[in-house]
């Protein structure tokens, strides 16, 4: 059994993007993967009003999050980028502390960036 989930967020500064979804109550900076399950990253959508660098990051321990980029994308100017995977990026959770998040690495002054990722959670 699996569940498809879209995480989306907006940022105006460098750092972890606050993520929301129709299945989450409130917002999160990192999405924790339950122990024994895996997440498949299928699609990324990134857009912004200026130059930006955004990475989808693996977080080995959400209690002390560090950015370990899995996929980094750069927008040279205002616009939008859509990337779909035929073979997804797979992240396994062995301890239940692992997670995934979107980290804004670089952002032009006064710019806004938004991002969405489509993930599938399964056993």
Secondary structure as UniProt FT lines:
FT   STRAND          2..11
FT   STRAND          15..16
FT   STRAND          19..20
FT   TURN            22..23
FT   STRAND          30..32
FT   TURN            35..36
FT   STRAND          38..48
FT   STRAND          52..59
FT   HELIX           62..64
FT   STRAND          68..75
FT   STRAND          79..92
FT   STRAND          99..107
FT   TURN            109..110
FT   STRAND          113..122
//
